[in-house]
């Protein structure tokens, strides 16, 4: 066939290319709002099947067995204190008590004291914080004391934001009872239905919440604030817990919104987690609810689980049944899942260094960070086009830097992708560089 090289044909070809490029860009922008694409994402998770779960992950569940033995929650907080002490004696790596304690227990004298003493003795327990978008209630000295305690987990220097990164009112955060907030090792914002996509499914969790730190003139602060007047980032609960599991703290966290979360400190190599302009992490779920090893809370409280089950482990404690708000399952790519298990999956993604991210044209990639510049160079890969439906399939099969087995296709399809790389059909990653901001974090 003869193709004309006249100016008219070249102009027509250029116009067609512009139209196709615009259409592809539109698809890319809609990838996480276009319902068929979202459903295709979920289907690929299920086709891929479960990922291996870390041996050091364990869940202590407020499950149906515990409710049958102990009655319907709320339970005395002495029970949680007993569980924290049992786990602490085994010397775990970190504990996440993923339950809301917004009000004092006035019906059981001494119950709150038992829990805050257990938290203070353990010194490795992290608690969830909520953020309410409704007008704040009247602020009490109790609320202010808890908010001042939240400052110990707030990143106040190491972040770069975009103009599209939203602010969240400091007084909108709802830490737990102030005694618990002061006694906990740290706090982070819980994953709730606020993290859901347009179709209500939780595929992401917020890594950080930017907030101008401001207190009212009255009532006076019960304790001095170190950050009042500054702007900080309150980490998500999975982020602050994962940092501690890496033997790091908030000083090791660096946020570049629209690009990545850095967890550095003494980590070699440091951890790079892709985040969008809002600070969202895409969770690489290991499987449906129940995939992570779990024990009934009643069995742990009664000493029926050996201490070795928690030694050196990342331990999550939270409700998987019952009527409490945090017990209600949320939709995920694998179906309904209790929030504590969503938290565990998000922490798992960070510790395994296999959080997913979206490249151009809706392509999704495991974030594997074998080198400091890896995430930057991977983000520059040309997307395969066609949104998540095609992007996930191509990326999961052909991406060379991912953690083993973390893609979204069965093994046979991944093997075909690996063969394609050898013949020049796979995606290539060129060496990346470390930004100036990251160099500062790493120094």
C-alpha positions, 0 to 999 in steps of 0.5 A: 500500500502506498501512503502519501507524504503530502502535507495534507496527509501529514496534517490529517495524521497529526490531527488523528494522533492528537485526538487519540492522545486526548482520548487516552488522557481522558481515560487515564484521568477517569481510571479511578472514577470510571465504574467499569474500570474499577470493577476490572481492577477488582476482578484482576485482584481476584484472578491473581489470587492471594499473596503470601502473608508475612509470617510475623502478621497476626490479628486478635479479633473481637469475633463472633466467638468472643461475643458469644463468650463475653456478651455484646460490646462495649466490653470493659476496658480492663479486657483490652488491658489484659490483652495488651499485657498478654501480648506485651509479655511476648515482646511483639514488634508493634501493636495496633489497637484499632478500636475507637475510644472517644469517650470515657467509660463512666459506668465501670470505675477504674476500667479506663485507668487499667487500659491507660496503664497497660498502654503506658507499660507496653510503650509500643501500642498505636491507636486510631484517630478519626477526622470529622467533616461535620462542624466541631462540637464544643471543645473541652480541655479533655479534647485539647489534651488529646490533640496536644498528644497527637502532635507527637505523631505529627510530621511538622517539617518533612513534607512538600505539598501541591496546591491541590493537596487539601487542608484538614481542620486540626480541631476536626481530628478526634483522638481517643480519650486523652489518657489513652492518647498520652499513653500510646506510643503514637496515633494515626488516622484510621481508614474509614469509608472516607477513603472509598472510591466513587463506587464505595469500595476501599482500594486506598488509604490516606498516608497523611492529612495536612493540617494547620495546627491551631487551637482556640483561645478558650479554654486554655491548653492543659499542656503546652503545644510545641507545634501551634501555629505550624502546618503539619501532616498527621500520618495515617494509622498504617503509615505510623505503625509501619514506620515503627515496625521498621524501627523508625519514627515520625522523623523518618517520614517525608511526604512529597504529595503527588509523588511518594512517601519516604520512610528513611531513618536508618533503613537501607534501602529506604522505603518509597511508597507512591502517593497521589496529590491527596496522599492516598496509597493504593493497597495491595490486598493479600486476599479476602477477609480472614486471610491473615492469621487470627485468634479470638480475643476471648482466647487471648484474654483467657491465656489460651494462646501461647505467648510464642504466637506474638513474639516478634510479631506485628499484632493487630487488635480490633473488631471483626463482628458486632454492631460497633462502627469500626466493626462494620465491614467495608467493601474492598476488591475482595469483598466486605472486610473489617477495618482492622483487616484493611489496616493490616493489609495497608501495613503489609503493603508498606512492609513488603514494599509492594504498594501499587501505583498508577502510571500514565494512561491508567497503568498500575505497577507494584512499587518495588523500591530496590533503589532510591530512584526506582519509584521515580523512574518507574513512574516515567514508564509509558503506560500501556493505554486503555486505563486500568483494565489493560494497564494492570494486566500488562504491568503485572505481567511485564514490570521488572522491579516488582516484588516477587509474586505481587502482580495482578495476574496468575503465575502463567500469565506472569511467566509469559510477561517475563519471557516478553521482556527478553524479546524486547516486548516488556517495559524497561526501567531506566536508572532514576535519581534522588530528588533534592528533598529526598537527599535532605531526608537521607542525609 
